[in-house]
């Protein structure tokens, strides 16, 4: 067997067939364990739940939501610069920052591989849940959770790369070298799968009060589906879904009064949170997204190397700073500004970051900060248990506002935006337009990993939008190329050429 065919076989085994479904009874306190097969699922009602837990657990993977993800979201957008020293990560994160990345950048391959491993894990769970000894209602709930997660994984992939291989089940072993499994589906086909999964989830998932904290809920599926419809410019469906959450979930979801608390331990799973990646503390510190916090933390202790708080990557950009209106409390809650000597900067928990002459960068991401002293952790900086907010009511209001405006309902759009502005300490607007909605979207969701995708989406509505935004950031957005990332060269080679490259790369 030649080496190319061997690598293809190994790649397919890993992604499509060989994912080990690790699970645990409590995904916050118990280390993942075991492998669950058909016999266990058929005899033990709890086994199917453990399968689903195994899908949730992969969201801790560093390349799904960690350092690589920070690079392909915040750093690639105009919200953030690479940060750290000029040379540190220049050939990887620097290329993402400058939008001149190549198919050989390892971060991109890491993200691709991790999301497809997650999809494989979801497909294996979906294949076994129907055989579970649990009752039908429970099986439907579990399937809804997994289909919600699979939709989330594919929604990330289609926005990162455009059309990607669409793998909807566990292929038979005899199909292990079937190149059709590695060919790219159209973006339309991927979106159709995402929508079908989320519709199933909306129908079958329970409400927040009926499930354990951290599980996918009906409202989470509705909000995610509304976001998908927004990307599809299906404004009526986006409006209907978010309108239902806003009007029918009173008492369950509301805005957290203190904006800064949303990303602190005090705001974890709060009444603003609709879905977030759960983390916790156990003896091995496994239940955390590795180096998510530390990769973005202030690079202190001098400019010569790593330090106690972080690596200094993903620093908020001047473009983002300039976007805030005077007195917007979201600015200070989003950006750590490093003061000059002698005072330095005191963070909310009392920690003092040294002054600018001993810190590498002027600004850092406050939303990524996790206190070593005032918030729970297991004492390992690389695995601080920061819960990553994926969907919250603030974004639901923004989707509702944009959809309402597109449908000619300016009154609803104005109401939504003013709810966010009042919390931010700003005066209410008297008129509304798309530019004002997009402005609020940026400052409300700044550094929350969505800005790059937002600019691409907005470019399709208002040509020149992304080009101008990146130009203001000092970067070049090339239409017809920069909307997506390159397909990793490693994956093209492993596919024997079945995978094709995106234009311009």
Secondary structure as GFF3:
##gff-version 3
##sequence-region A 1 505
A	DSSP	alpha_helix	3	12	.	.	.	ID=ss1
A	DSSP	pi_helix	13	17	.	.	.	ID=ss2
A	DSSP	alpha_helix	38	43	.	.	.	ID=ss3
A	DSSP	alpha_helix	45	57	.	.	.	ID=ss4
A	DSSP	three_ten_helix	58	60	.	.	.	ID=ss5
A	DSSP	alpha_helix	62	65	.	.	.	ID=ss6
A	DSSP	alpha_helix	67	70	.	.	.	ID=ss7
A	DSSP	pi_helix	71	75	.	.	.	ID=ss8
A	DSSP	beta_strand	80	83	.	.	.	ID=ss9
A	DSSP	alpha_helix	93	97	.	.	.	ID=ss10
A	DSSP	alpha_helix	106	129	.	.	.	ID=ss11
A	DSSP	alpha_helix	136	161	.	.	.	ID=ss12
A	DSSP	three_ten_helix	173	175	.	.	.	ID=ss13
A	DSSP	three_ten_helix	179	182	.	.	.	ID=ss14
A	DSSP	alpha_helix	187	204	.	.	.	ID=ss15
A	DSSP	three_ten_helix	208	210	.	.	.	ID=ss16
A	DSSP	alpha_helix	218	231	.	.	.	ID=ss17
A	DSSP	alpha_helix	235	248	.	.	.	ID=ss18
A	DSSP	three_ten_helix	259	263	.	.	.	ID=ss19
A	DSSP	three_ten_helix	265	267	.	.	.	ID=ss20
A	DSSP	beta_strand	273	277	.	.	.	ID=ss21
A	DSSP	alpha_helix	292	296	.	.	.	ID=ss22
A	DSSP	beta_strand	313	316	.	.	.	ID=ss23
A	DSSP	alpha_helix	318	323	.	.	.	ID=ss24
A	DSSP	alpha_helix	329	334	.	.	.	ID=ss25
A	DSSP	beta_strand	335	337	.	.	.	ID=ss26
A	DSSP	beta_strand	345	346	.	.	.	ID=ss27
A	DSSP	beta_strand	352	353	.	.	.	ID=ss28
A	DSSP	three_ten_helix	356	358	.	.	.	ID=ss29
A	DSSP	beta_strand	363	365	.	.	.	ID=ss30
A	DSSP	three_ten_helix	366	368	.	.	.	ID=ss31
A	DSSP	three_ten_helix	381	383	.	.	.	ID=ss32
A	DSSP	beta_strand	388	392	.	.	.	ID=ss33
A	DSSP	alpha_helix	393	406	.	.	.	ID=ss34
A	DSSP	alpha_helix	410	423	.	.	.	ID=ss35
A	DSSP	alpha_helix	434	444	.	.	.	ID=ss36
A	DSSP	alpha_helix	451	461	.	.	.	ID=ss37
A	DSSP	alpha_helix	465	472	.	.	.	ID=ss38
A	DSSP	alpha_helix	489	494	.	.	.	ID=ss39
###
